[in-house]
Amino acid sequence: MMPGRWVASALLLALHGLLCLQPATRAEMQGDDGSIEDGSSIHFPVSPPVVPDAAEERREHFRALEAKDLFRYERLLAMSSPRNGSRRQARQTSKVPDVLSDTSEFAELPMRSALNTAHVGMYLVSVRFGTPALPFNLVLDTANDLTWISCRLRRRKGKHYGRSSAAQTMSVGADGVPVKKATTNFFRPSKSSSWRRIRCSQPECGVLPYTTCEKEFTQAASCSYHQKVQDGTVSIGIYGMEKATVALSDGKMAKLPGLVLGCSVMEAGLAVDAHDGVLSLGNGEVSFGVIASSRFASRFSFCLLSANSERAASSYLTFGPNPAVMGPGTMVTDISYNNYARVAFGFHVTGISVGGQPLDIPPEVWDDKLRYGGVVLDTGTSLTGLVTAAYDAVTGALDSHLGHLPRVTDIAGFDFCYNWTFTGDGVDPAHNVTIPSFDVELLGGAVLQADAKSVVMPEVQRGVACLAFRKLQEGPNIIGNVLMQERIWEFEHRTGVMRFRKDKCINHHLKGNNSTANIHQADAPGPSSASSDF
């Protein structure tokens, strides 16, 4: 079921009082002067992954992309098995620590990249949560339905101990040993007047994903969650409602209420110390993307800068109408909602052509109604992942243009590598190399035309370039952010339509004054049992 059609769902009925997902929410966002009108949008800055300048670090960066994607792929497989018709992963049954069980304007968000080569390929969004509003750098994730922030709860009478000190957050390394997180930028609910925690006793808790409330709980017990996915990322915390401070296209600021936020007091995984949390744009009722876009014309858009952009560069994640979407070459196609990867979404592929020649790929590879079929868009994945039938056809066609180069066979994670220095535009007369056109053909006639730098990974070792594709043992096929970069993407869930076009993403900046001095308050009503006491 598409998020755009959830108004009458049983989940919405249960969340009515808490999530405030009714049409009246737009009125709640109006300031005293009523300045927020129909057709408005909000924005958040987005920063791209940063490729290191030093040659060897750059090579390590490109090799690390494949390793990171492998973990990410295993996570998506964990979300691919339908359970009782639910669009979310199965709830975690392991016991949660006792510390938790008792506990015409538009808006855009800016994006940035984690620099550590161990945490490569992530687009980061800057979002201001709480009252007063504080900024947090969150991973842009179109294949996740849980938004969470590293959090510290107030120590009080044996309950909600949370983090052990203000200078340290709890996380678990790859070897299972607790380690200090690199960041001290965590959310403190006790210091936010707009935080409203959700309790196990509230009906809303029962329909939230990943909840771990015991059958026997006290009235004061917090609605806790435990999200554990196969890529090694774990977040354990409690649910609450919170507001985000958002920037409007006219430079004013406003409060966006009714957001479901995971207050994470324990994280584990390879990259949890490279950011403050995750911003979910996936296909789920409590996804930030679904809730925020429901207030702004049921659409959101983002433009992914090239990983080779200047480190100070940023683009925007926009909720609401975005004039930059429509322009020369804008493509329109239907959104695909995969039956077996329900928190993700993608498009309907009809075929792939290399050098203008259609490839012989069985149509069932692209059928999202078949198990392990279809295509999803995942901003948290870097390289394009294809099941065997598609992978063999694609790499075979590309290799026919590069096969005269000496092959290199000892690069872990890459099957097709060559002794060749990639020049960026894919044209190298000295070595008789021209990277052929690569077209992903979509339902309705839209075409995603990949650049040479989206097809070939530059130096993974000195003087060695590799094809930028991974073979997947099972579907769905995955379009990662390397193929999505330098395009503006818009998703309109209400109509099930997406739009995209080529764009350098360097001119999408909010005009006007972004000062937080002019913030329009918009209180969202919550149940009487909610409180902000920690």
C-alpha positions as CSV (number, residue, x, y, z in Angstrom):
1,M,0.0,0.0,0.0
2,M,1.3,3.4,-0.9
3,P,1.8,5.9,1.9
4,G,-0.3,8.4,-0.1
5,R,-3.3,6.1,0.4
6,W,-3.0,5.6,4.2
7,V,-5.6,8.1,5.4
8,A,-8.2,5.4,6.0
9,S,-5.9,2.7,7.3
10,A,-6.3,1.2,10.7
11,L,-2.8,2.4,11.7
12,L,-3.8,6.0,11.0
13,L,-6.9,5.6,13.1
14,A,-4.7,4.4,16.0
15,L,-2.2,7.2,15.5
16,H,-4.8,9.9,15.0
17,G,-4.3,11.7,18.3
18,L,-0.6,11.2,18.5
19,L,0.7,11.7,14.9
20,C,-1.5,14.5,13.9
21,L,-1.5,13.3,10.3
22,Q,-4.8,15.0,9.4
23,P,-5.3,17.8,6.8
24,A,-5.6,20.2,9.7
25,T,-1.9,19.9,10.3
26,R,-1.2,22.6,7.7
27,A,-3.2,25.0,9.8
28,E,-1.2,23.9,12.9
29,M,2.0,25.0,11.1
30,Q,0.7,28.5,10.4
31,G,2.3,31.3,12.4
32,D,0.5,34.1,14.1
33,D,0.5,36.1,10.9
34,G,-0.9,33.1,8.9
35,S,2.0,33.4,6.5
36,I,2.3,29.7,5.5
37,E,0.0,29.3,2.5
38,D,-1.0,26.5,0.2
39,G,1.7,25.6,-2.2
40,S,4.4,26.1,0.4
41,S,7.5,24.0,0.9
42,I,10.2,23.4,3.4
43,H,13.9,22.6,2.9
44,F,16.9,21.0,4.6
45,P,20.6,21.2,3.5
46,V,22.1,18.0,2.1
47,S,25.9,17.3,1.8
48,P,27.4,14.7,-0.5
49,P,29.9,11.9,0.3
50,V,33.4,13.3,0.2
51,V,36.2,11.6,-1.6
52,P,39.6,12.1,0.1
53,D,42.2,14.1,-1.8
54,A,45.2,11.9,-1.1
55,A,45.6,9.3,-3.8
56,E,45.8,6.2,-1.6
57,E,43.0,7.3,0.6
58,R,40.9,7.8,-2.5
59,R,41.6,4.3,-3.6
60,E,40.7,3.0,-0.1
61,H,37.5,5.0,-0.4
62,F,36.4,3.4,-3.6
63,R,37.2,-0.1,-2.4
64,A,35.3,0.5,0.8
65,L,32.2,1.4,-1.1
66,E,31.7,-2.2,-2.2
67,A,32.3,-3.5,1.4
68,K,29.8,-1.1,2.8
69,D,27.2,-2.0,0.2
70,L,27.6,-5.7,1.0
71,F,26.4,-5.1,4.6
72,R,23.7,-2.8,3.3
73,Y,22.4,-5.5,0.8
74,E,22.1,-8.1,3.6
75,R,20.0,-5.6,5.5
76,L,17.7,-5.1,2.6
77,L,17.3,-8.9,2.3
78,A,16.2,-8.9,5.9
79,M,13.4,-6.5,5.0
80,S,12.4,-8.5,1.9
81,S,10.4,-11.2,3.6
82,P,6.8,-10.3,4.1
83,R,5.4,-11.1,7.6
84,N,1.7,-11.1,8.1
85,G,1.3,-8.5,5.4
86,S,3.2,-5.9,7.4
87,R,5.4,-3.4,5.6
88,R,7.9,-3.3,8.4
89,Q,10.5,-5.8,9.6
90,A,9.6,-8.3,12.2
91,R,9.7,-6.9,15.7
92,Q,12.7,-7.8,17.7
93,T,11.9,-10.2,20.5
94,S,15.1,-10.0,22.4
95,K,14.8,-8.4,25.8
96,V,15.5,-4.6,25.9
97,P,17.8,-3.5,28.8
98,D,15.8,-2.5,31.9
99,V,17.0,1.1,31.5
100,L,14.6,1.3,28.6
101,S,11.7,-0.9,29.6
102,D,10.7,1.7,32.2
103,T,11.0,4.7,30.2
104,S,4.7,28.4,-3.1
105,E,7.0,28.4,-0.3
106,F,8.9,25.3,0.3
107,A,11.0,23.6,3.0
108,E,14.4,22.0,2.3
109,L,17.1,20.3,4.4
110,P,21.0,20.6,3.7
111,M,23.2,17.4,3.1
112,R,26.9,16.7,3.9
113,S,29.3,13.7,3.9
114,A,31.1,11.7,6.5
115,L,34.8,11.9,5.7
116,N,36.2,8.7,7.3
117,T,36.9,6.2,4.6
118,A,35.3,3.5,6.9
119,H,32.0,5.4,6.6
120,V,31.9,6.1,2.9
121,G,29.2,6.9,0.5
122,M,26.7,8.6,2.8
123,Y,24.6,11.7,2.1
124,L,24.0,13.6,5.3
125,V,21.0,15.9,6.0
126,S,21.1,18.6,8.6
127,V,17.8,18.7,10.6
128,R,17.0,20.9,13.7
129,F,14.9,18.9,16.2
130,G,13.5,19.9,19.6
131,T,12.6,23.2,21.4
132,P,15.0,25.0,21.4
133,A,16.0,23.6,18.1
134,L,19.4,22.0,17.8
135,P,21.0,20.7,14.5
136,F,21.7,17.0,13.9
137,N,23.5,15.4,10.9
138,L,21.4,12.4,9.8
139,V,22.0,9.8,7.0
140,L,19.6,10.3,4.1
141,D,17.9,6.8,3.8
142,T,15.2,6.0,1.3
143,A,15.1,2.4,2.4
144,N,14.3,2.9,6.1
145,D,11.1,3.7,8.0
146,L,12.7,4.6,11.4
147,T,14.1,8.1,12.1
148,W,16.4,8.0,15.2
149,I,18.9,10.2,16.9
150,S,21.7,9.4,19.3
151,C,20.1,10.3,22.6
152,R,20.8,10.8,26.3
153,L,18.1,10.4,28.9
154,R,18.0,12.1,32.3
155,R,19.3,10.0,35.2
156,R,16.5,9.7,37.7
157,K,15.7,7.3,40.6
158,G,16.9,4.2,38.9
159,K,14.9,4.8,35.7
160,H,16.0,5.9,32.2
161,Y,19.7,6.0,33.0
162,G,20.6,6.4,29.3
163,R,24.1,7.5,28.6
164,S,26.6,7.2,31.3
165,S,28.0,10.7,31.0
166,A,27.6,13.9,29.0
167,A,30.8,13.4,27.2
168,Q,30.2,9.8,26.1
169,T,27.6,8.0,24.1
170,M,27.1,4.2,24.1
171,S,27.9,2.2,21.0
172,V,29.2,-1.2,20.1
173,G,32.0,-1.9,17.8
174,A,32.2,-4.5,15.1
175,D,33.8,-6.9,17.6
176,G,30.9,-6.4,20.0
177,V,32.9,-4.4,22.5
178,P,31.4,-1.2,23.8
179,V,33.3,1.9,22.5
180,K,33.0,5.6,22.8
181,K,31.3,7.3,19.9
182,A,33.2,9.9,18.0
183,T,30.3,12.4,18.3
184,T,29.0,14.1,21.4
185,N,26.2,15.7,19.5
186,F,23.2,13.8,21.0
187,F,19.6,14.7,21.7
188,R,18.5,15.4,25.3
189,P,14.7,15.0,25.6
190,S,14.7,16.7,29.1
191,K,16.0,19.9,27.5
192,S,13.3,20.0,24.8
193,S,9.9,21.4,25.8
194,S,8.3,19.9,22.7
195,W,9.3,16.3,23.4
196,R,6.4,13.9,24.2
197,R,7.4,10.4,25.0
198,I,5.1,7.5,24.0
199,R,4.2,4.9,26.7
200,C,3.6,1.2,26.3
201,S,0.1,1.7,27.7
202,Q,-0.9,3.9,24.7
203,P,-2.5,2.2,21.7
204,E,-0.2,4.1,19.4
205,C,2.7,2.1,20.8
206,G,1.3,-1.2,19.6
207,V,1.3,-0.2,15.9
208,L,4.8,1.4,15.8
209,P,7.6,-0.7,14.2
210,Y,10.2,-2.7,16.2
211,T,8.5,-2.2,19.6
212,T,9.6,-4.3,22.5
213,C,7.2,-3.5,25.3
214,E,6.7,-6.5,27.6
215,K,3.2,-8.1,28.0
216,E,3.2,-6.9,31.6
217,F,4.2,-3.3,31.8
218,T,3.7,-0.4,34.1
219,Q,1.6,2.7,33.2
220,A,4.8,4.7,33.1
221,A,6.8,2.3,30.9
222,S,8.2,4.0,27.8
223,C,7.4,2.6,24.3
224,S,10.8,1.0,23.6
225,Y,12.1,-0.3,20.3
226,H,15.0,-2.4,19.1
227,Q,15.8,-2.1,15.4
228,K,18.3,-4.7,14.4
229,V,19.2,-5.2,10.7
230,Q,21.6,-7.4,8.9
231,D,24.1,-4.7,7.9
232,G,25.2,-4.7,11.6
233,T,23.4,-1.5,12.5
234,V,21.4,-1.6,15.7
235,S,19.4,1.1,17.4
236,I,17.8,0.6,20.8
237,G,15.8,3.4,22.4
238,I,12.3,4.8,23.1
239,Y,9.7,6.4,20.9
240,G,8.5,10.0,21.3
241,M,6.8,12.8,19.4
242,E,8.9,15.8,18.5
243,K,9.0,18.9,16.3
244,A,11.5,20.0,13.7
245,T,12.4,23.6,12.9
246,V,12.3,24.0,9.1
247,A,13.2,26.7,6.7
248,L,10.7,28.1,4.2
249,S,11.5,29.3,0.7
250,D,10.9,32.9,1.8
251,G,13.6,32.6,4.4
252,K,11.2,32.3,7.4
253,M,11.4,29.5,9.8
254,A,8.5,27.3,11.0
255,K,7.9,24.4,13.4
256,L,6.9,21.0,11.9
257,P,5.0,19.0,14.6
258,G,3.8,15.4,14.8
259,L,7.1,13.6,14.0
260,V,7.8,10.1,15.3
261,L,11.4,10.1,16.6
262,G,13.4,7.3,18.0
263,C,15.5,8.4,21.0
264,S,18.4,5.9,20.7
265,V,20.4,5.2,23.8
266,M,22.5,2.4,22.4
267,E,23.8,1.9,18.8
268,A,25.9,-0.7,17.2
269,G,27.4,-1.0,13.7
270,L,30.2,0.0,11.5
271,A,29.1,3.6,10.8
272,V,27.0,4.7,13.8
273,D,29.8,7.0,15.1
274,A,30.0,8.8,11.7
275,H,26.7,10.6,12.1
276,D,24.0,11.5,14.6
277,G,21.3,9.2,13.4
278,V,19.1,8.3,10.4
279,L,16.5,10.4,8.6
280,S,14.0,7.9,7.1
281,L,12.5,8.6,3.7
282,G,11.2,5.1,3.2
283,N,7.7,3.7,2.6
284,G,6.3,3.5,6.1
285,E,3.6,5.4,8.0
286,V,6.0,6.8,10.6
287,S,8.7,7.6,8.1
288,F,9.8,11.2,8.3
289,G,9.5,11.4,4.5
290,V,5.9,10.2,4.6
291,I,4.8,12.4,7.5
292,A,6.5,15.6,6.3
293,S,5.4,15.2,2.7
294,S,1.8,14.7,3.8
295,R,1.8,18.3,4.9
296,F,3.4,19.6,1.7
297,A,1.5,18.4,-1.4
298,S,2.4,14.8,-0.7
299,R,5.8,15.1,-2.4
300,F,9.5,15.5,-1.6
301,S,12.6,15.9,-3.7
302,F,16.3,15.9,-3.4
303,C,19.3,16.6,-5.6
304,L,22.4,14.5,-5.0
305,L,25.6,16.3,-5.6
306,S,28.5,14.5,-7.1
307,A,30.9,12.9,-4.6
308,N,33.6,14.9,-6.3
309,S,32.0,18.2,-5.3
310,E,33.8,20.7,-3.2
311,R,33.7,19.9,0.5
312,A,31.7,23.1,1.2
313,A,29.1,22.3,-1.4
314,S,25.5,21.3,-0.4
315,S,22.1,20.8,-2.0
316,Y,18.7,20.4,-0.5
317,L,16.0,17.9,0.5
318,T,12.7,19.6,-0.2
319,F,9.1,18.8,1.0
320,G,6.5,20.4,-1.2
321,P,6.5,21.9,-4.7
322,N,10.0,22.5,-6.0
323,P,10.3,24.6,-9.2
324,A,13.8,23.1,-9.9
325,V,12.3,19.7,-10.7
326,M,10.7,20.8,-13.9
327,G,13.1,21.8,-16.6
328,P,14.7,20.6,-19.8
329,G,14.8,16.8,-19.9
330,T,12.5,16.1,-16.9
331,M,11.5,12.4,-17.0
332,V,8.2,11.2,-15.5
333,T,7.4,7.6,-14.5
334,D,5.4,5.6,-12.0
335,I,6.8,4.8,-8.5
336,S,7.1,1.1,-7.9
337,Y,6.2,-0.3,-4.4
338,N,7.9,-3.6,-4.1
339,N,5.9,-6.4,-2.5
340,Y,8.9,-7.9,-0.8
341,A,10.9,-4.9,0.2
342,R,8.1,-2.9,1.6
343,V,10.0,-0.1,3.3
344,A,11.7,0.8,0.0
345,F,10.4,2.0,-3.3
346,G,11.7,2.4,-6.8
347,F,10.6,2.4,-10.5
348,H,9.4,0.0,-13.1
349,V,12.3,-1.0,-15.4
350,T,11.4,-2.2,-18.9
351,G,15.0,-2.8,-20.2
352,I,18.6,-1.7,-20.3
353,S,20.6,-0.7,-23.4
354,V,24.3,-0.4,-23.6
355,G,25.7,1.5,-26.6
356,G,22.2,1.8,-28.0
357,Q,21.8,-2.0,-28.0
358,P,19.0,-3.6,-25.9
359,L,20.3,-6.3,-23.6
360,D,18.7,-9.7,-23.4
361,I,17.4,-9.7,-19.7
362,P,14.4,-11.8,-18.7
363,P,11.4,-9.5,-17.9
364,E,10.7,-11.2,-14.6
365,V,14.0,-9.7,-13.3
366,W,12.1,-6.3,-13.2
367,D,8.8,-7.6,-12.0
368,D,8.2,-6.2,-8.5
369,K,5.3,-8.5,-7.9
370,L,7.6,-11.5,-8.0
371,R,9.7,-12.5,-5.1
372,Y,13.3,-11.1,-5.5
373,G,12.2,-9.1,-8.6
374,G,11.9,-5.4,-9.2
375,V,14.1,-2.4,-8.6
376,V,14.4,-0.1,-5.5
377,L,16.2,3.2,-5.1
378,D,18.5,3.3,-2.0
379,T,20.4,6.4,-1.1
380,G,22.3,4.4,1.6
381,T,23.8,2.1,-1.1
382,S,26.5,3.4,-3.4
383,L,27.0,0.9,-6.3
384,T,24.3,-0.5,-8.5
385,G,23.4,-4.1,-7.5
386,L,21.9,-6.5,-10.1
387,V,20.7,-10.1,-9.9
388,T,22.7,-12.6,-11.9
389,A,20.7,-12.5,-15.1
390,A,21.0,-8.7,-15.3
391,Y,24.5,-8.5,-14.0
392,D,25.9,-10.9,-16.5
393,A,24.2,-9.1,-19.4
394,V,25.3,-5.7,-18.3
395,T,28.9,-6.5,-17.4
396,G,29.3,-8.6,-20.6
397,A,28.1,-5.7,-22.8
398,L,30.4,-3.2,-21.0
399,D,33.4,-5.7,-21.1
400,S,33.0,-5.9,-24.9
401,H,34.0,-2.3,-25.0
402,L,36.9,-2.7,-22.5
403,G,38.0,-6.3,-23.0
404,H,41.1,-5.3,-25.0
405,L,42.6,-3.7,-21.8
406,P,44.6,-5.9,-19.5
407,R,42.3,-7.5,-16.9
408,V,43.0,-7.4,-13.1
409,T,41.4,-10.2,-11.2
410,D,42.5,-9.8,-7.6
411,I,40.4,-6.8,-6.5
412,A,38.1,-8.0,-3.7
413,G,34.4,-7.2,-4.4
414,F,34.9,-6.3,-8.1
415,D,34.7,-8.8,-10.9
416,F,35.6,-6.6,-13.9
417,C,38.7,-4.5,-13.4
418,Y,41.2,-3.2,-15.9
419,N,44.7,-1.7,-16.1
420,W,43.5,1.7,-17.2
421,T,43.4,5.2,-15.7
422,F,39.9,6.5,-15.9
423,T,39.8,10.0,-17.3
424,G,36.3,11.1,-16.0
425,D,34.4,11.5,-19.3
426,G,35.1,7.9,-20.3
427,V,36.8,8.9,-23.6
428,D,40.5,7.9,-23.9
429,P,41.7,7.7,-27.5
430,A,45.2,6.8,-26.5
431,H,43.9,3.4,-25.2
432,N,41.1,3.1,-27.7
433,V,38.5,3.4,-24.9
434,T,35.1,5.0,-25.1
435,I,32.6,4.1,-22.3
436,P,29.4,3.3,-24.1
437,S,26.0,4.9,-23.3
438,F,24.1,3.2,-20.5
439,D,20.4,3.6,-20.5
440,V,17.9,2.3,-18.0
441,E,14.5,2.3,-19.8
442,L,11.4,2.9,-17.6
443,L,7.7,2.5,-17.8
444,G,6.1,5.3,-19.8
445,G,9.1,6.0,-21.9
446,A,11.4,7.7,-19.3
447,V,15.1,6.9,-19.5
448,L,17.8,7.1,-16.8
449,Q,21.0,7.8,-18.7
450,A,24.1,7.0,-16.7
451,D,27.3,9.0,-17.0
452,A,30.6,7.2,-17.5
453,K,31.5,8.0,-13.9
454,S,28.4,6.1,-12.8
455,V,29.4,3.0,-14.8
456,V,33.1,2.8,-14.0
457,M,34.8,3.2,-10.6
458,P,38.1,5.2,-10.9
459,E,41.3,4.0,-9.3
460,V,40.4,1.3,-6.8
461,Q,44.1,0.6,-7.0
462,R,46.9,2.5,-8.7
463,G,46.1,2.5,-12.4
464,V,43.1,0.1,-12.0
465,A,39.5,1.0,-12.8
466,C,36.5,-1.4,-12.3
467,L,32.9,-1.6,-13.4
468,A,30.6,0.0,-10.8
469,F,28.2,-3.0,-10.4
470,R,27.7,-5.7,-7.8
471,K,26.2,-9.1,-8.4
472,L,23.3,-9.8,-6.0
473,Q,22.4,-13.4,-5.2
474,E,18.8,-12.3,-4.6
475,G,16.7,-9.3,-5.6
476,P,15.4,-6.8,-5.6
477,N,17.8,-5.0,-7.8
478,I,19.2,-1.8,-6.2
479,I,20.0,1.6,-7.8
480,G,22.5,3.2,-5.5
481,N,23.5,6.8,-5.0
482,V,26.4,6.7,-7.5
483,L,23.9,6.2,-10.3
484,M,21.4,8.7,-8.7
485,Q,23.9,11.5,-8.2
486,E,23.8,14.8,-10.2
487,R,20.1,14.4,-10.7
488,I,17.1,16.0,-9.0
489,W,14.5,13.4,-7.9
490,E,10.9,14.1,-6.9
491,F,8.5,11.5,-5.4
492,E,4.8,12.2,-5.2
493,H,3.3,9.3,-3.2
494,R,-0.3,10.6,-3.5
495,T,-0.3,10.0,-7.2
496,G,2.4,7.3,-7.3
497,V,4.6,9.4,-9.7
498,M,8.3,10.3,-9.7
499,R,10.1,12.9,-11.7
500,F,13.9,13.3,-12.3
501,R,16.3,15.1,-14.5
502,K,20.0,15.8,-14.9
503,D,21.2,18.6,-12.7
504,K,24.5,19.6,-11.1
505,C,22.6,20.4,-7.9
506,I,24.7,23.5,-7.2
507,N,22.0,26.2,-7.6
508,H,19.4,24.9,-5.2
509,H,19.7,27.3,-2.3
510,L,17.1,28.8,-0.1
511,K,16.7,32.5,-0.7
512,G,16.1,35.0,2.1
513,N,17.0,35.2,5.7
514,N,17.5,31.8,7.5
515,S,17.7,33.3,10.9
516,T,16.0,31.3,13.6
517,A,14.8,34.5,15.2
518,N,11.7,34.4,13.0
519,I,10.2,31.0,13.9
520,H,6.5,30.4,13.6
521,Q,5.3,28.2,16.4
522,A,2.9,25.4,15.5
523,D,1.8,23.3,18.5
524,A,0.6,19.8,17.8
525,P,-1.9,18.4,20.3
526,G,-0.9,15.2,22.0
527,P,-2.7,12.7,24.3
528,S,-3.1,13.8,27.9
529,S,-0.9,10.9,29.1
530,A,2.1,12.2,27.2
531,S,4.7,14.1,29.0
532,S,8.1,15.7,28.5
533,D,9.5,14.7,31.9
534,F,12.9,13.4,30.8
